[in-house]
């Protein structure tokens, strides 16, 4: 059946460094799509769940891996301020051009810093952050690399992890093909291919179990997104078991 298995064809931006103006357009597009179709809301929804154990005024540190244009990092900071938390977000990306784009997409903020590094080589000690998050990152990897990356998240986070990515569905592929037609060749190629490279829920849950992070729970969200997120079992006072497959997150 078509799309029964995920594609391993490389996206253009995985192997090439486009001109800065192309990168800027890619991240403007991704930021807009995440705002309009709920990608950002999906991550904030999971942080809303996690924040039930926080106290007003508490300082929370978050590592946003593969931060791209910085939209999620800034959204997290705004969300925290609106709820009385002090979120300090480190936006980490391997691409200097992505970070250059992110810096120009919003004003300077003393709660946001940018770091150029591979997450596996990041200049951070284990347990340096309360939470690690990422969006639209895991589908770029092989299954083995996803397991390795989730383990890196587990090492860096003391409290929990929030992962957000696409769901592989033919309808999602069709929408991605349509939405990217007016834009540059990179978006027209990489947008639909991202969906073909994406996971289905059971596939991503299986990789989380392989990583030893069966304490994560999965939710599906509007806009063909899914999240794996959770607090460490030691904080919840329960032993880890199978990953819980929960219903769709509520739309807000």
C-alpha positions in Angstrom: 0.0 0.0 0.0 1.2 3.5 -0.9 3.1 5.1 2.0 2.9 2.0 4.1 6.6 2.4 4.8 8.4 5.7 5.4 10.7 7.0 2.7 14.4 7.4 3.4 15.0 9.7 0.5 17.0 12.7 1.7 15.4 16.2 1.8 17.3 18.9 -0.1 18.1 20.8 3.0 19.6 17.7 4.7 22.4 17.7 2.2 22.6 21.2 0.8 23.0 24.8 2.2 20.6 27.0 0.1 21.1 30.8 -0.1 20.0 32.7 2.9 16.9 34.1 1.2 15.7 30.6 0.4 16.3 29.5 4.1 14.4 32.6 5.3 11.4 31.7 3.1 11.4 28.1 4.2 11.3 29.1 7.9 8.7 31.8 7.3 6.5 29.2 5.6 7.1 26.6 8.4 6.4 29.2 11.1 3.1 30.2 9.4 2.0 26.7 8.9 2.7 25.8 12.5 0.7 28.8 13.7 -2.3 28.3 11.3 -2.6 24.5 11.5 -1.8 23.9 15.1 1.7 22.6 15.2 2.8 25.1 17.8 -0.4 24.6 19.8 0.3 20.9 19.9 3.6 21.5 21.7 2.2 24.1 24.0 -0.7 21.8 24.9 1.8 19.2 26.2 3.7 21.9 28.1 0.4 22.9 29.6 -0.1 19.4 30.9 3.4 19.3 32.3 3.1 22.7 34.0 0.3 21.5 36.3 3.1 20.6 38.7 4.9 24.0 38.4 4.6 27.0 40.7 4.0 30.6 39.7 7.3 32.3 39.3 9.2 29.1 38.9 12.3 29.2 36.6 12.1 26.5 33.9 14.9 25.8 31.4 14.1 24.4 28.0 16.4 23.2 25.2 14.7 23.6 21.8 16.6 21.2 19.5 16.7 21.9 15.7 15.0 25.2 16.5 15.1 26.4 12.9 13.5 29.8 12.6 13.0 30.1 16.3 9.2 30.3 16.2 8.6 27.6 18.8 11.3 29.0 21.2 9.6 32.4 21.2 6.1 30.8 21.5 7.3 28.9 24.6 8.6 32.1 26.2 5.4 34.0 25.5 3.3 31.1 26.8 5.4 31.0 30.0 5.1 34.7 30.6 1.3 34.6 30.2 1.1 31.9 32.9 3.5 33.4 35.3 6.5 31.1 34.7 10.0 32.1 33.8 10.9 30.0 30.8 14.5 30.3 29.7 14.9 28.7 26.2 18.1 27.7 24.5 17.5 27.5 20.7 20.0 25.0 19.4 20.5 24.3 15.7 23.4 22.9 13.6 22.9 25.5 10.9 24.3 29.0 11.3 22.0 30.2 8.6 19.0 28.9 10.4 20.1 30.7 13.6 20.7 33.9 11.6 17.2 33.7 10.3 15.9 33.0 13.9 17.6 36.1 15.3 16.1 38.3 12.7 12.6 36.9 13.1 12.0 38.6 16.4 13.4 41.1 18.9 16.3 40.2 21.3 15.0 38.6 24.5 17.0 37.9 27.7 15.2 34.6 28.1 16.3 33.3 24.7 19.7 32.4 23.6 21.0 30.7 20.5 23.6 28.0 20.2 25.0 26.5 17.0 25.8 22.8 17.6 24.8 19.2 16.9 22.7 18.0 19.8 25.0 15.0 20.2 28.0 17.4 20.5 26.3 20.2 22.3 28.4 22.1 24.9 26.0 21.1 27.7 26.4 18.8 30.7 24.0 16.0 31.2 20.9 17.2 33.0 21.6 20.8 32.0 17.9 21.5 31.3 14.6 20.8 32.9 13.0 19.9 29.5 14.1 19.1 26.0 11.7 19.7 23.1 11.9 19.6 19.3 9.5 20.0 16.4 9.8 18.6 12.8 13.1 17.0 13.6 12.8 13.3 14.0 11.5 12.6 10.5 14.8 13.7 9.1 16.5 10.6 10.7 16.8 6.9 10.3 15.1 4.8 13.0 18.4 4.1 14.7 19.3 7.8 14.7 15.9 8.6 16.3 16.6 6.1 19.1 20.1 7.7 19.6 18.6 11.2 19.6 15.9 10.4 22.1 18.5 9.0 24.4 20.5 12.3 24.1 17.3 14.1 25.0 16.9 11.9 28.0 20.4 12.6 29.2 20.1 16.4 28.8 16.7 16.7 30.5 16.1 16.3 34.2 12.3 16.5 34.2 10.8 15.7 30.8 10.7 15.7 27.0 8.2 17.0 24.4 8.6 15.8 20.8 6.4 17.1 18.0 6.4 15.8 14.5 4.3 15.0 11.4 2.1 12.0 10.9 2.5 10.1 7.7 -0.9 10.1 5.9 -1.8 10.3 2.2 -4.2 13.2 2.9 -1.4 15.1 4.7 0.9 14.5 1.7 -1.7 15.9 -0.7 -2.2 19.0 1.4 1.6 19.5 1.7 2.0 19.2 -2.1 -0.8 21.8 -2.6 0.4 24.3 0.0 4.0 24.4 -1.2 3.2 25.0 -4.9 3.5 28.8 -4.7 6.9 28.8 -3.0 10.5 28.0 -3.9 11.8 24.7 -5.3 13.2 23.6 -2.0 9.8 23.9 -0.3 8.1 22.2 -3.2 10.5 19.3 -2.9 11.0 19.0 0.8 7.5 19.7 2.0 5.7 16.7 0.5 8.8 14.5 1.1 8.7 15.4 4.8 5.4 13.7 5.0 6.6 10.6 3.2 9.6 10.5 5.6 7.3 10.9 8.7 6.3 8.3 11.1 3.0 6.8 12.1 2.1 6.7 15.8 2.9 3.1 16.5 6.2 3.4 14.7 7.3 6.4 16.8 6.1 4.7 20.0 8.2 1.6 19.2 11.3 3.8 18.8 10.6 5.5 22.1 10.4 2.1 23.8 13.7 1.1 22.1 15.3 4.2 23.6 14.2 3.3 27.1 11.7 6.1 27.3 8.5 4.2 27.6 7.3 6.8 30.1 6.4 9.1 27.2 2.8 9.3 26.1 1.6 9.9 22.5 -1.2 12.2 21.4 -2.4 13.0 17.9 -3.4 16.6 17.1 -5.2 18.6 14.5 -3.1 19.4 11.4 -1.6 15.9 11.1 0.7 16.3 14.1 1.6 14.0 16.9 3.5 14.5 20.2 5.4 12.2 22.4 5.8 13.8 25.8 6.1 13.1 29.5 7.6 13.7 32.9 10.2 11.3 34.3 8.6 8.4 36.2 10.7 9.3 39.3 8.8 12.6 39.4 5.5 10.9 38.9 6.1 8.2 41.5 5.2 5.3 39.1 7.2 2.7 37.3 7.6 3.0 33.5 5.4 0.8 31.4 4.2 0.7 27.9 3.8 4.0 26.1 0.2 5.3 26.6 -1.6 6.0 23.3 -3.9 8.8 24.3 -6.7 10.4 22.3 -6.4 13.6 20.3 -5.3 16.7 22.1 -8.1 19.2 22.5 -8.2 22.0 19.9 -7.7 25.4 21.4 
